Amino acid sequence: MSTVPPPPPPPPPAYQPPAYAPAAPSFTYAGFWSRVAARLIDGLIGLLFSLPGLAFIIAAATQTEDDVNGDTEFTDAGVALLVIGLVLLLIGSVIFLILWMRKLGRGQSWGQKAVGISLVAKDTGRPIGGGRAFLRYIVASLISGALFGLGYLWMLWDRDKQCWHDKIMSTVVVEA
């Protein structure tokens, strides 16, 4: 009976370079008031997109008459002006929202550019894209606005100055 010799020991481990892990980006987070100022500027720009529709709606309000019962109602011209105003208001709002989301997705809205802040992904420090910006906006509207706006105020005591919608979407607003 012959015995099988044991297998040779494995070779010593070769040099392995250390695993590369990119450094986490470091940020200077934007403050509360700069975020508020940027949002106000964006809101004023949004108002500009709504002005044509609002002008027609205001004009419609002047086109009223009293019926036989003494109730005030729109004239035919007033109804037409109101419908045109509402359509223009809807179109202007949609155009603004699309342009605003594209700007946010690229890192800065008009207001953020004016005050020197930008929106980025927390893990990469890069702009988040229009689709993610839109989802962030929806989350902000529904979740951060709930409970009397507590989600927006959360940044006041959060270490990374994130609102609830920032935490959910893994974004931060930083100084540009």
N, CA and C of each residue as an Amber inpcrd file, in Angstrom:
protein
   528
   0.8240000  -1.1670000   0.0000000   0.0000000   0.0000000   0.0000000
   0.8700000   1.2320000   0.0000000   0.5760000   2.0030000  -0.9060000
   1.3780000   3.2140000  -0.9720000   0.5740000   4.3810000  -0.4350000
   1.2690000   5.2760000   0.1880000   0.6050000   6.4710000   0.7310000
   0.8250000   7.6350000  -0.2240000  -0.1460000   8.4320000  -0.3190000
  -0.0800000   9.6060000  -1.1880000   0.5380000  10.7320000  -0.3770000
   1.5640000  11.3570000  -0.9440000   2.1810000  12.4400000  -0.1820000
   1.2060000  13.6180000  -0.0460000   1.3190000  14.3810000   1.0110000
   0.4040000  15.5240000   1.1780000   0.6780000  16.5660000   0.1060000
  -0.3440000  17.3370000  -0.2360000  -0.1370000  18.3600000  -1.2700000
   0.8300000  19.4100000  -0.7580000   1.5250000  20.0530000  -1.6970000
   2.4820000  21.0760000  -1.2620000   1.7320000  22.2600000  -0.6380000
   2.3710000  22.9920000   0.2470000   1.6920000  24.1420000   0.8620000
   1.4480000  25.2160000  -0.2000000   0.4100000  26.0020000  -0.0130000
   0.1310000  27.0480000  -1.0100000   1.2510000  28.0790000  -1.0140000
   1.4550000  28.7310000  -2.1490000   2.5130000  29.7310000  -2.2050000
   2.1670000  30.9030000  -1.2810000   3.1830000  31.6210000  -0.8290000
   2.8740000  32.7690000   0.0270000   2.0610000  33.7920000  -0.7620000
   1.2060000  34.5120000  -0.0740000   0.3680000  35.4710000  -0.8160000
   1.2340000  36.5280000  -1.4850000   0.8630000  36.8180000  -2.6990000
   1.5730000  37.8560000  -3.4400000   1.1130000  39.2240000  -2.9370000
   1.9000000  40.2180000  -3.2610000   1.5460000  41.5690000  -2.8580000
   0.2330000  41.9540000  -3.5130000  -0.7030000  42.4060000  -2.7110000
  -1.9740000  42.8890000  -3.2150000  -2.0430000  44.3860000  -2.9240000
  -2.2660000  45.1890000  -3.9380000  -2.3860000  46.6230000  -3.6590000
  -3.6180000  46.8660000  -2.8080000  -3.5880000  47.8920000  -1.9990000
  -4.7630000  48.1570000  -1.1690000  -5.9740000  48.4630000  -2.0480000
  -7.1230000  48.0370000  -1.5840000  -8.3540000  48.2860000  -2.3340000
  -8.5910000  49.7900000  -2.4090000  -8.9520000  50.2300000  -3.5820000
  -9.2020000  51.6550000  -3.7800000 -10.6180000  51.9900000  -3.3580000
 -10.7410000  52.9360000  -2.5000000 -12.0490000  53.4440000  -2.1080000
 -11.9940000  54.9550000  -2.2510000 -12.7990000  55.4890000  -3.1410000
 -12.7490000  56.9340000  -3.3080000 -13.1200000  57.6360000  -2.0160000
 -12.4470000  58.7190000  -1.7780000 -12.7260000  59.4800000  -0.5690000
 -14.1170000  60.0790000  -0.6790000 -14.8100000  60.0660000   0.4330000
 -16.1340000  60.6760000   0.4610000 -15.9680000  62.1840000   0.2550000
 -16.8270000  62.7560000  -0.5720000 -16.6860000  64.1930000  -0.8030000
 -16.9410000  64.9780000   0.4720000 -16.2270000  66.0660000   0.6220000
 -16.4730000  66.9230000   1.7830000 -17.1920000  68.1650000   1.2820000
 -18.1400000  68.6210000   2.0670000 -18.9930000  69.7150000   1.6520000
 -19.0090000  70.8120000   2.6990000 -19.2980000  72.0140000   2.2360000
 -19.7050000  73.1010000   3.1120000 -21.1930000  73.2690000   2.8460000
 -21.9880000  72.8620000   3.8100000 -23.4300000  72.8300000   3.6070000
 -24.0170000  74.2400000   3.5790000 -25.0350000  74.4060000   2.7350000
 -25.7180000  75.6950000   2.6060000 -26.5880000  75.9230000   3.8400000
 -26.6700000  77.1590000   4.2530000 -27.4690000  77.5140000   5.4150000
 -28.9400000  77.6820000   5.0820000 -29.7180000  77.8120000   6.1300000
 -31.1700000  77.9370000   6.0060000 -31.5600000  79.1450000   5.1650000
 -30.9980000  80.3070000   5.4820000 -31.4190000  81.5360000   4.8120000
 -31.0030000  81.5800000   3.3450000 -29.8730000  80.9880000   2.9990000
 -29.4990000  80.9640000   1.5840000 -30.4480000  80.0550000   0.8100000
 -30.8950000  78.9730000   1.4290000 -31.8670000  78.0950000   0.7790000
 -33.2090000  78.7830000   0.6270000 -33.6190000  79.5360000   1.6480000
 -34.8770000  80.2760000   1.5660000 -34.7920000  81.3340000   0.4720000
 -33.6760000  82.0680000   0.4240000 -33.5110000  83.1160000  -0.5890000
 -33.5640000  82.5120000  -1.9930000 -32.8960000  81.3790000  -2.1960000
 -32.9040000  80.7350000  -3.5100000 -34.3230000  80.3200000  -3.8950000
 -35.0550000  79.7880000  -2.9480000 -36.4390000  79.3550000  -3.2310000
 -37.3300000  80.5430000  -3.5530000 -37.1220000  81.6670000  -2.8560000
 -37.9040000  82.8710000  -3.1450000 -37.6070000  83.3950000  -4.5490000
 -36.3490000  83.4060000  -4.9260000 -35.9830000  83.8520000  -6.2800000
 -36.6150000  82.9280000  -7.3180000 -36.5390000  81.6260000  -7.0940000
 -37.1620000  80.6800000  -8.0180000 -38.6770000  80.8940000  -8.0730000
 -39.2800000  81.1940000  -6.9300000 -40.7170000  81.4620000  -6.9010000
 -41.0910000  82.6980000  -7.6980000 -40.2720000  83.7330000  -7.6180000
 -40.5340000  84.9440000  -8.4020000 -40.3980000  84.6680000  -9.8910000
 -39.4260000  83.8550000 -10.2630000 -39.2770000  83.4820000 -11.6710000
 -40.4780000  82.6440000 -12.1130000 -40.9320000  81.7510000 -11.2500000
 -42.1370000  80.9720000 -11.5500000 -43.3540000  81.8590000 -11.7360000
 -43.4250000  82.9270000 -10.9550000 -44.5270000  83.8770000 -11.0910000
 -44.5140000  84.5350000 -12.4700000 -43.3290000  84.8160000 -12.9910000
 -43.2360000  85.3940000 -14.3330000 -43.8610000  84.4770000 -15.3870000
 -43.6800000  83.1620000 -15.2150000 -44.2740000  82.2080000 -16.1420000
 -45.8000000  82.1680000 -16.0050000 -46.3080000  82.5710000 -14.8500000
 -47.7420000  82.5350000 -14.5850000 -48.4560000  83.8360000 -14.9240000
 -47.7140000  84.9210000 -15.1130000 -48.3270000  86.2350000 -15.3130000
 -49.3150000  86.3120000 -16.4680000 -49.0220000  85.7570000 -17.6350000
 -50.0290000  85.8540000 -18.7080000 -51.3700000  85.2420000 -18.3020000
 -51.3330000  84.0740000 -17.7070000 -52.5740000  83.4400000 -17.2630000
 -53.2640000  84.2420000 -16.1800000 -52.4930000  84.7670000 -15.2330000
 -53.0860000  85.5760000 -14.1670000 -53.7200000  86.8470000 -14.7110000
 -53.1080000  87.4360000 -15.7400000 -53.6690000  88.6460000 -16.3480000
 -55.0410000  88.3500000 -16.9570000 -55.1890000  87.2230000 -17.6340000
 -56.4840000  86.8660000 -18.2150000 -57.5110000  86.5720000 -17.1190000
 -57.0880000  85.9420000 -16.0370000 -58.0110000  85.6340000 -14.9440000
 -58.4900000  86.9270000 -14.2810000 -57.5910000  87.8720000 -14.0950000
 -57.9780000  89.1630000 -13.5170000 -58.9250000  89.9010000 -14.4620000
 -58.6220000  89.8400000 -15.7510000 -59.5070000  90.4710000 -16.7360000
 -60.8890000  89.8200000 -16.7100000 -60.9420000  88.5130000 -16.5190000
 -62.2250000  87.8080000 -16.4600000 -63.0490000  88.2940000 -15.2740000
 -62.3740000  88.6330000 -14.1860000 -63.0910000  89.0880000 -12.9880000
 -63.8220000  90.4010000 -13.2270000 -63.3940000  91.1530000 -14.2290000
 -64.0780000  92.4220000 -14.5330000 -65.2710000  92.2120000 -15.4520000
 -65.4100000  91.0220000 -15.9990000 -66.4890000  90.7230000 -16.9440000
 -67.6090000  89.9690000 -16.2400000 -68.3250000  90.6740000 -15.3980000
 -69.4330000  90.0680000 -14.6660000 -70.6860000  90.9180000 -14.8500000
 -71.8100000  90.3120000 -14.5590000 -73.0890000  91.0280000 -14.5610000
 -74.0020000  90.3720000 -13.5500000 -74.9990000  91.1090000 -13.1340000
 -75.9740000  90.5610000 -12.1880000 -77.1120000  89.9120000 -12.9660000
 -77.5210000  88.7340000 -12.5210000 -78.6530000  88.0880000 -13.1700000
 -79.9540000  88.5950000 -12.5570000 -81.0690000  88.0070000 -12.9390000
 -82.3750000  88.4840000 -12.4800000 -82.5720000  88.2980000 -10.9780000
 -81.8520000  87.3740000 -10.3850000 -81.9550000  87.1340000  -8.9380000
 -80.9920000  87.9950000  -8.1370000 -80.1810000  88.7980000  -8.8330000
 -79.2140000  89.6370000  -8.1380000 -77.8850000  88.9560000  -7.8840000
 -77.7220000  87.7430000  -8.3970000 -76.4470000  87.0330000  -8.2600000
 -75.4930000  87.4980000  -9.3450000 -74.2200000  87.5930000  -9.0000000
 -73.2110000  88.0070000  -9.9670000 -72.6490000  86.7760000 -10.6650000
 -72.5750000  86.8650000 -11.9820000 -72.0040000  85.7600000 -12.7470000
 -71.1800000  86.3230000 -13.8990000 -70.3250000  85.4750000 -14.4440000
 -69.4730000  85.8840000 -15.5660000 -70.3220000  86.0620000 -16.8240000
 -69.9180000  87.0410000 -17.6210000 -70.4840000  87.1570000 -18.9630000
 -69.8250000  86.1000000 -19.8370000 -70.3080000  85.9720000 -21.0860000
 -69.6800000  85.0120000 -22.0040000 -68.2120000  85.3690000 -22.2370000
 -67.9320000  86.6480000 -22.3680000 -66.5400000  87.0850000 -22.5360000
 -65.7260000  86.7590000 -21.2840000 -66.3390000  86.9230000 -20.1130000
 -65.6520000  86.6130000 -18.8620000 -65.3060000  85.1410000 -18.7420000
 -66.2360000  84.2880000 -19.1800000 -65.9810000  82.8380000 -19.1520000
 -64.8340000  82.5020000 -20.1010000 -64.8530000  83.0980000 -21.2900000
 -63.7810000  82.8380000 -22.2580000 -62.4330000  83.2980000 -21.7050000
 -62.3970000  84.4930000 -21.1120000 -61.1500000  84.9970000 -20.5190000
 -60.6740000  84.0960000 -19.3850000 -61.6020000  83.6120000 -18.5730000
 -61.2480000  82.7260000 -17.4660000 -60.6560000  81.4160000 -17.9740000
 -61.2690000  80.8310000 -18.9900000 -60.7620000  79.5690000 -19.5480000
 -59.3770000  79.7780000 -20.1510000 -59.2180000  80.8490000 -20.9330000
 -57.9090000  81.1480000 -21.5200000 -56.8720000  81.3520000 -20.4090000
 -57.2500000  82.0910000 -19.3790000 -56.3370000  82.3410000 -18.2640000
 -55.9160000  81.0630000 -17.5620000 -56.8670000  80.1760000 -17.3200000
 -56.5370000  78.9160000 -16.6500000 -55.6320000  78.0450000 -17.5140000
 -55.8840000  78.0120000 -18.8150000 -55.0370000  77.2220000 -19.7210000
 -53.6210000  77.8070000 -19.7430000 -53.5280000  79.1480000 -19.8770000
 -52.2030000  79.7780000 -19.8730000 -51.4820000  79.5770000 -18.5430000
 -52.2180000  79.6180000 -17.4650000 -51.6220000  79.3830000 -16.1420000
 -51.0800000  77.9610000 -16.0440000 -51.8270000  77.0060000 -16.5300000
 -51.3790000  75.6130000 -16.5150000 -50.1490000  75.4290000 -17.4020000
 -50.1860000  75.9750000 -18.6130000 -49.0510000  75.8440000 -19.5370000
 -47.8080000  76.5080000 -18.9530000 -47.9490000  77.7240000 -18.4290000
 -46.8130000  78.4240000 -17.8360000 -46.2280000  77.6700000 -16.6500000
 -47.1010000  77.0960000 -15.8230000 -46.6320000  76.3430000 -14.6570000
 -45.8760000  75.0880000 -15.0670000 -46.3880000  74.3910000 -16.0740000
 -45.7220000  73.1660000 -16.5460000 -44.3670000  73.5060000 -17.1730000
 -44.3260000  74.5600000 -17.9800000 -43.0550000  74.9560000 -18.5950000
 -42.0410000  75.3320000 -17.5120000 -42.4830000  76.1090000 -16.5240000
 -41.5760000  76.4850000 -15.4370000 -41.0820000  75.2480000 -14.6980000
 -41.9860000  74.3440000 -14.3670000 -41.5970000  73.1520000 -13.6170000
 -40.5800000  72.3190000 -14.3880000 -40.7760000  72.1490000 -15.6780000
 -39.8300000  71.3800000 -16.4980000 -38.4650000  72.0610000 -16.5090000
 -38.4520000  73.3670000 -16.7730000 -37.1730000  74.0950000 -16.8180000
 -36.4910000  74.0990000 -15.4510000 -37.2590000  74.2730000 -14.4000000
 -36.7100000  74.3090000 -13.0410000 -36.1060000  72.9650000 -12.6700000
 -36.8070000  71.8740000 -12.9960000 -36.2890000  70.5410000 -12.6840000
 -35.0090000  70.2540000 -13.4730000 -34.9680000  70.7060000 -14.7140000
 -33.7440000  70.5100000 -15.5080000 -32.5820000  71.2710000 -14.8870000
 -32.8390000  72.5090000 -14.4500000 -31.7800000  73.3050000 -13.8130000
 -31.3370000  72.6410000 -12.5120000 -32.2890000  72.2170000 -11.6760000
 -31.9340000  71.5440000 -10.4200000 -31.1680000  70.2610000 -10.6850000
 -31.6010000  69.5170000 -11.6990000 -30.9240000  68.2660000 -12.0450000
 -29.4890000  68.4710000 -12.4750000 -29.1880000  69.6520000 -12.9960000
 -27.8150000  69.9730000 -13.3900000 -27.0290000  70.5950000 -12.2470000
 -27.6640000  70.7750000 -11.0970000 -26.9400000  71.2390000  -9.9190000
 -27.3930000  72.5600000  -9.3400000 -27.9230000  73.4680000 -10.1640000
 -28.3160000  74.7720000  -9.6500000 -29.5470000  75.3000000 -10.3680000
 -30.5240000  75.7350000  -9.5790000 -31.6420000  76.4780000 -10.1450000
 -31.1900000  77.9260000 -10.3050000 -32.0620000  78.7680000 -10.8550000
 -31.7070000  80.1800000 -11.0190000 -31.4320000  80.8270000  -9.6580000
 -32.2860000  80.5480000  -8.7020000 -32.1060000  81.1240000  -7.3680000
 -30.8570000  80.6100000  -6.6800000 -30.5790000  79.3220000  -6.8260000
 -29.3790000  78.7560000  -6.2110000 -28.1280000  79.3540000  -6.8320000
 -28.1630000  79.5930000  -8.1240000 -27.0060000  80.2120000  -8.7680000
 -26.8110000  81.6330000  -8.2470000 -27.9090000  82.3420000  -8.0460000
 -27.8370000  83.7260000  -7.5710000 -27.2460000  83.8170000  -6.1640000
 -27.5430000  82.8490000  -5.3040000 -27.0330000  82.9110000  -3.9270000
 -25.7970000  82.0360000  -3.7070000 -25.3520000  81.3180000  -4.7450000
 -24.1110000  80.5600000  -4.6480000 -24.2010000  79.2310000  -3.9340000
 -25.2960000  78.5010000  -4.1650000 -25.4350000  77.1660000  -3.5900000
 -25.8170000  76.2000000  -4.7100000 -25.6730000  74.8970000  -4.4580000
 -26.0700000  73.9190000  -5.4630000 -26.5690000  72.6430000  -4.8040000
 -27.3200000  71.8700000  -5.5660000 -27.9040000  70.6080000  -5.1240000
 -27.0800000  69.4760000  -5.7120000 -26.5800000  68.5690000  -4.8510000
 -25.7520000  67.4580000  -5.3140000 -26.1270000  66.1770000  -4.5800000
 -25.6940000  65.0540000  -5.1380000 -25.8470000  63.7600000  -4.4740000
 -24.8730000  63.7050000  -3.3010000 -25.3310000  63.2120000  -2.1730000
 -24.4900000  63.1850000  -0.9770000 -23.2890000  62.2680000  -1.1350000
 -23.4550000  61.1580000  -1.8210000 -22.3560000  60.1890000  -1.9140000
 -21.3120000  60.5400000  -2.9680000 -21.7120000  61.2520000  -4.0400000
 -20.7620000  61.5440000  -5.1130000 -20.3900000  63.0180000  -5.2330000
 -21.2550000  63.8930000  -4.7510000 -21.0130000  65.3250000  -4.9020000
 -21.3130000  65.8360000  -6.3000000 -22.0000000  65.0340000  -7.0910000
 -22.3260000  65.4030000  -8.4720000 -23.8070000  65.7580000  -8.5780000
 -24.1940000  66.5110000  -9.6240000 -25.6110000  66.8280000  -9.8410000
 -26.4440000  65.5550000  -9.9420000 -27.7300000  65.6640000  -9.5900000
 -28.5650000  64.4710000  -9.4510000 -29.4070000  64.1170000 -10.6690000
 -29.5060000  64.9670000 -11.6430000 -30.3060000  64.6770000 -12.8320000
 -31.7500000  65.1280000 -12.6570000 -32.4110000  65.3700000 -13.7720000
 -33.7580000  65.9210000 -13.7540000 -34.8020000  65.0040000 -13.1410000
 -34.7380000  63.7150000 -13.4270000 -35.7250000  62.7790000 -12.8760000
 -35.6480000  62.6960000 -11.3590000 -34.4500000  62.5860000 -10.8560000
 -34.2670000  62.5210000  -9.4000000 -34.6430000  63.8590000  -8.7570000
 -34.3680000  64.9620000  -9.4520000 -34.7630000  66.2790000  -8.9330000
 -36.2810000  66.3800000  -8.8430000 -36.9730000  65.8300000  -9.8470000
 -38.4340000  65.8520000  -9.8270000 -38.9760000  65.0090000  -8.6750000
 -38.4200000  63.8050000  -8.4910000 -38.8570000  62.9640000  -7.3680000
 -38.5850000  63.6530000  -6.0350000 -37.4550000  64.3270000  -5.9260000
 -37.1240000  65.0680000  -4.7120000 -38.1550000  66.1600000  -4.4660000
 -38.5660000  66.8370000  -5.5300000 -39.5730000  67.8900000  -5.4060000
 -40.9120000  67.3270000  -4.9340000 -41.3170000  66.1810000  -5.5010000
 -42.5840000  65.5580000  -5.0970000 -42.5070000  65.1390000  -3.6280000
 -41.3940000  64.5170000  -3.2430000 -41.2110000  64.1020000  -1.8500000
 -41.2350000  65.3240000  -0.9370000 -40.5890000  66.3960000  -1.3780000
 -40.5670000  67.6220000  -0.5760000 -41.9720000  68.1530000  -0.3880000
 -42.7400000  68.1500000  -1.4540000 -44.0920000  68.6830000  -1.3790000
 -44.9760000  67.8460000  -0.4690000 -44.8430000  66.5420000  -0.5550000
 -45.7380000  65.6670000   0.1990000 -45.2580000  65.3840000   1.6240000
 -43.9840000  65.0840000   1.7730000 -43.4930000  64.6310000   3.0750000
 -42.9190000  65.7660000   3.9020000 -42.0230000  66.5620000   3.3250000
 -41.4110000  67.6400000   4.1080000 -42.4190000  68.7220000   4.4670000
 -43.4250000  68.8940000   3.6330000 -44.4470000  69.8950000   3.9260000
 -45.4740000  69.4190000   4.9420000 -45.5540000  68.1170000   5.1570000
 -46.4920000  67.5770000   6.1410000 -46.0320000  67.9740000   7.5490000
 -46.9120000  67.8620000   8.4690000 -46.6240000  68.2070000   9.8710000
 -46.1180000  69.6400000   9.9950000 -46.8460000  70.5590000   9.3800000
 -46.5810000  71.9960000   9.5060000 -45.1900000  72.4060000   9.0180000
 -44.6810000  71.7390000   8.0000000 -43.3930000  72.0950000   7.4100000
 -42.1870000  71.6490000   8.2190000 -42.3830000  70.7470000   9.1560000
 -41.2750000  70.2830000   9.9960000 -40.1450000  69.6840000   9.1660000
 -40.4760000  69.0380000   8.0520000 -39.4450000  68.4450000   7.1940000
 -38.5000000  69.4770000   6.6070000 -39.0040000  70.6880000   6.3430000
 -38.1470000  71.7570000   5.8330000 -37.2870000  72.3370000   6.9570000
 -37.8570000  72.4420000   8.1370000 -37.1240000  73.0150000   9.2740000
 -36.0950000  72.0570000   9.8510000 -36.1920000  70.7830000   9.4890000
 -35.3030000  69.7560000  10.0430000 -33.8320000  70.1110000   9.8440000
 -33.5220000  70.8060000   8.7750000 -32.1330000  71.1600000   8.4790000
 -31.5230000  72.0570000   9.5460000 -32.3470000  72.7280000  10.3310000
 -31.8290000  73.6410000  11.3440000 -31.0440000  72.9160000  12.4310000
 -31.3740000  71.6750000  12.7030000 -30.6500000  70.9430000  13.7520000
 -30.0130000  69.6520000  13.2290000 -30.0750000  69.4200000  11.9260000
 -29.4530000  68.2400000  11.3490000 -27.9590000  68.4930000  11.1230000
 -27.1330000  67.5000000  11.4080000 -25.6790000  67.6220000  11.2620000
 -25.2790000  67.9780000   9.8350000 -25.9460000  67.3730000   8.8410000
 -25.6240000  67.6200000   7.4390000 -26.5410000  68.6590000   6.7990000
 -27.3260000  69.3450000   7.6040000 -28.2700000  70.3830000   7.1400000
 -29.1900000  69.8600000   6.0510000 -29.7110000  68.6430000   6.2640000
 -30.6160000  68.0290000   5.3100000 -32.0580000  68.1660000   5.7930000
 -32.9380000  68.4750000   4.8480000 -34.3680000  68.3990000   5.1050000
 -34.7780000  66.9360000   4.9100000 -36.0180000  66.6130000   5.2330000
 -36.4550000  65.2260000   5.0830000 -36.3360000  64.7500000   3.6450000
 -36.6940000  65.6070000   2.6910000 -36.6220000  65.1780000   1.2950000
 -35.1740000  64.9780000   0.8620000 -34.2320000  65.7140000   1.4560000
 -32.8140000  65.4800000   1.1680000 -32.3820000  64.1240000   1.7130000
 -32.8120000  63.8060000   2.9220000 -32.4450000  62.5210000   3.5240000
 -32.9980000  61.3620000   2.6970000 -34.2620000  61.4620000   2.2860000
 -34.8890000  60.3890000   1.5260000 -34.2090000  60.2070000   0.1730000
 -33.8480000  61.2990000  -0.4780000 -33.2620000  61.2340000  -1.8130000
 -31.7280000  61.2260000  -1.7980000 -31.1030000  61.2200000  -0.6130000
 -29.6400000  61.2330000  -0.4560000 -29.0110000  62.3970000  -1.1970000
 -29.5440000  63.5870000  -0.9450000 -28.9930000  64.8070000  -1.5550000
 -28.5980000  65.7850000  -0.4650000 -27.7580000  66.7270000  -0.8200000
 -27.3960000  67.8230000   0.0660000 -27.3540000  69.1060000  -0.7530000
 -27.6000000  70.2140000  -0.0760000 -27.4580000  71.5220000  -0.7080000
 -26.1930000  72.1270000  -0.1240000 -25.2620000  72.4700000  -1.0000000
 -23.9340000  72.8960000  -0.5760000 -23.5910000  74.2600000  -1.1590000
 -22.6020000  74.8930000  -0.5680000 -22.1110000  76.1400000  -1.1350000
 -21.3660000  75.8140000  -2.4260000 -21.6400000  76.5960000  -3.4570000
 -21.0360000  76.3120000  -4.7590000 -19.6290000  76.8500000  -4.8650000
